[in-house]
Amino acid sequence: MLLVVEQLLNGLQFGLLLFLLAAGLTLVFGIMDFVNLAHGSLYMMGAYFAATFAAWTGSFIIGIVLALGATLLLGMVLEYVALRHLYGRDHLDQVLGTFGLILFFNDAVRLIWGPAGLSLPLPAWLTVPIQIVPGVFYPSYRLAIIAVSLVVAALLYLVVMRTRVGMLIRAGASNREMIGALGINIRLLFTLVFGLGAALAGLAGLMQAPILTVQIGMGENILILAFVIIVIGGIGSIRGAFLAAIFVGMIDTLGRAYAPDLLRHLLSPTAASTAAPALSSMLIYLLMAIVLVVRPEGLFPASKR
Amino acid sequence: MRSTFWLAGAALLALAQPANAGDTIKIGFVSTFSGPTAVIGNDMRNSFELALDHMGRKMGGKNVEVIYEDDTFKPDVGKQKTQKLIESDKVDFIAGYIWSNVLLASLKPIVDSKTMMVIANAGPSQVAGELCSPYVFSTSWQNDQTPAAVGEYMNQKNVKSVFLIGPNYAAGKDMLAGVKSTFKGEIKGEEYTVWPSQLDFSAELSKARASGAASIFVFYPGAAGVQFLNQYSQAGLKATMPLYTAFTIDETTLPLQKDNAIGVPGAQQWVNDLPNDANKKFVSDFRAKFKHGPSFYGAQAYDAAQLINSAVVAVKGDTSKKEEMRKAMEKADFKSVRGAFKFGNNHMPIQNFYLQDVVKGTDGELGLKTVATIVKDSQDRFHDKCPMK
């Protein structure tokens, strides 16, 4: 029973982290109608910036604050310099262009930081496990990820639903031409949205960094999951991304945790332990396929014109 | 104009081809040179190049040309690169291979073309057993050997029970089977994770803790080892469930694992401080050239170059004499950096395994150190299944 609680927390933590990545992606995709494969590179840059700044300043907190600012800035510069020219183009051109950016960022990182990767060590107070209910210890850093992600999700909700900028963002998601025609500076709005998306990706990357490693190409595997999430949740929908991310995080973690035990009832133990990881990693894609068949617009689509 | 250009090109090629085949020993080297595991591939290439430097870049009086190919960590790419090396480059030797799954995918074209091969890392059980070949040698180990040595060490430490975690691919299965072959305590559970995409081990660590096992054994090579150690120490398991490892902590991962690796034992057939002369020269020259120490991957690549050299010298550079080269290689007649070893009937080394520990050097840098010899002259469990006698 206690193990179930722990596994649910694991799933929640993974899901929330995926939400941060997917939120930025869905904003950019939904509002700007722009397919950004380089979103994973911004995730990677967030982690590299955090590791570098934390090492320079000697402080984990200052490091991540500086890194957030740096990825925000990087996102805006990137939008201004490169991506702006791809808006009018076909999605395939955007995929090609941003795929090129992935290669660019990977090699830029290799040149600047070397191929070996970096590490982002945690301060001592974040490395002790906390007893949440009697008998269940949970890593404090993972609890911190859950807390930060929830706060960011709430802030994002407030910004999008309750502020003027948020209104423009929602209007942009519903009908881009119309808000342009109404005299809104859509270029500036896009730069801001892209910067925000980049900062969210950077935040996901730097929070994941102490758990994983800071390495070249770290954003590529996880980006696939982020795309799955925005497809399931409905493109352009923050609420959809939030729910779908938690859903996917839970399915992934609980699948890994319980599929081997379930399969052992059906197969021999060795066959079960080999088949289970394969099966649990398929579950998410199965879910996506089902959603695409039943509700191609996603479970919680952003409202259209 | 254009056709004369092509004609000239074709003529050049036709002239160049036979001349090349005669004067140069061609070696194809397949490893991972891109992505995060490029660190391993670079270590192998650097060591292989150092070995060539030590030979004066000649084998049996002939020039040596090495063609390095990147398998990008994928079995299908590894196979394509292997076929390219054999069919269009027509290499005399093929060497390298970090990953067991890449090696298994690439094996058939090598064996079919009877290209002489020296594996410098991967050691899937199949290659030691039913898929053994007269043309395939290894300067590393069979996968089960190292974890089997770890299992022995856990017996010596009187560990009562263990929870096993490893990646779900050929080597992961061999590694966990290796521990099980020697460990006498109870196996409380066994988990396989998706390889190489799974990066988060929280679900597995929770299960390990809930199993009540006295210890954990893992096999996570490369960056995955860094991630596992991060998450293991953040989960606070270091005090309650001691960790035992195979191929998880080495010179390529230590700079990132840092203090997380202190006190986590592992086994290896080569450690940088082994006191033989060949090893001292290898380690000190490597340090002088590359400003950091080599890893066991490098040591195996260095030995691979030496083994190839011993074959070329034995036939005085005439690489068409494959039978003679095979016989020469079976003698393992070179100064291995791990110390003397023999080949078994399946061309896998029969060798010692050492307990290694992470220590802080005088300069504050973390390094690996030999603590004890766990097993002497270990031979893999699959040599009986190999039809070669």
Interface residues (C-beta under 8 A of the other chain):
Chain A: L2 L3 E6 Q7 N10 Q13 F14 P115 A116 G117 L118 S119 P121 L122 T127 V128 P129 F137 P139 Y141 R142 P210 I211 L212 T213 Q215 I216 G217 M218 N221 I222 T253 L254 R256 A257 P260 S273 T274 A276 P277 A278 S280 S281
Chain B: G35 P36 A38 V39 N42 N168 K173 E190 E191 Y192 T193 V194 S197 Q198 L199 D200 S202 A203 E204 S206 K207 R209 A210 A223 V226 Q227 N230 Q231 S233 Q234 A235 G236 T252 P255 L256 Q257 K258
